[in-house]
Amino acid sequence: MGNFRYWGAEIWFASVIAIIGLFIGLFTGYTGEILFAISVLYLAWHIRQLYRLKHWLTESRNLYPPESIGIWSDIFHSIYLLQRRNRKARKRLSKILSEFRASTAALPDGAIVLGEYGEIVWFNKSAESLLGLNSKQDVGQRIVNLLRNPRFVNYFEAGDYQLPIELSSPVDSEVRLSLRLTSYNKNQRLLMVRNITRLMQLEKMRQDFVANVSHELRTPLTVVNGYVEIFSDSKDQLPSFFHRPVEQMGQQIKRMRTLVDDLLTLSKLESGDEPKRESKVLPHQILKRIVDEAKALSEGKHEIHFECSSESSILGNEKELHSAFSNLVFNAVRYTPQGGTITVSWEPSSEGFCMAVTDTGPGIDSIHISRLTERFYRVDDGRNREIGGTGLGLAIVKHVLERHGAKLVIDSELGKGSKFQCYFPAVK
Ligand code: ADP
């Protein structure tokens, strides 16, 4: 409605001038010339208003518009209102931005915004102190040129940022950092850096404690075991009501020794910083030995097959691999009821090699599968204690595989058996 009012007035004004010009023209006999002169003047006035508008928008620092009349008064006023709204929105946005920057700058964790090519766009104070970045020189530099640790470069280029990686700080090797990338807005990435030194120290204390306790328990257990063995060897000389207790003591001591050994194995595995892929090992030979041991453990109660279609070597630690494979194979023997079939296989896979143990045992409900590799996690506590498990076997398997760059895949269905597969990368 307002617009129409201004347009109406403008048209009215232009028509009045044209009519007056027409009359003067008719009266003086110069109609054409006078109408032409009026049009030129009218156009010149509009051009002048356009010039004032441009001057106001581009050169003047004044927020208020120049005075005008007619439609130009409305145009100036509308632009003024628009600018005022924009200015408010800009102020609000820059306030939010500066508050956001102040809060991220105060974060104890380092935050680095990376552009499309991995170049640093912005970082906070903590990133400066944790990674030794320099706010003046390093903005615009590619992050991989500043953080040259090969593990970080691989992590950055691989593009799989589900898990963080841990590295020593380039400023102080005593400081351990956890770095995690997050992709957003198509090609941008945010790198978050956390100081986890304290957490690592606590974790180390926990590992040392478990290792020390297990180690200290070994000697008294060996002594007690020695006496129990003497008693069971000379059972005939003991009164008959001692027979069962001695037998049970022997079983429980064996259980405790397995538990202590498993705890020690786990602590040793955990204490290694980098994956230990020491020398070339031949998995088919390790598995052959384990299958023979499994047959002895099964005492003919199961059908045990070994399918081997590769004799290639992989890089690894033979003792650790033996421990992991035997845990999987012996679990299959222990959990599969008499008459079941167990198949152990070693074959090439798309990524390298695959070791698999398949059984026709009771299977595992899918709700348990993601938790099986946790320490002391058992599906059926009572029954598994009877079977003699420690609950540490699959935790050991997981650690060994991690240290070999391999991954564990468990397929199982209740009542239909289980399949444990270990995927190893090919030797490069
Ligand atoms: P445990 O020493 O108790 O066997 P593990 O860590 O080796 O501990 O295994 C964890 C749990 O996974 C076991 O308690 C058992 O319930 C289940 N499990 C492992 N292997 C099998 C298998 N082949 N068949 C059925 N259940 C299994």
Boltz pocket constraint, residues with backbone or C-beta under 6 A from the ligand:
constraints:
  - pocket:
      binder: B
      contacts: [[A, 327], [A, 328], [A, 331], [A, 332], [A, 335], [A, 336], [A, 359], [A, 361], [A, 362], [A, 363], [A, 364], [A, 372], [A, 374], [A, 377], [A, 378], [A, 379], [A, 380], [A, 384], [A, 388], [A, 389], [A, 390], [A, 391], [A, 392], [A, 393], [A, 394], [A, 395], [A, 418]]
      max_distance: 6.0
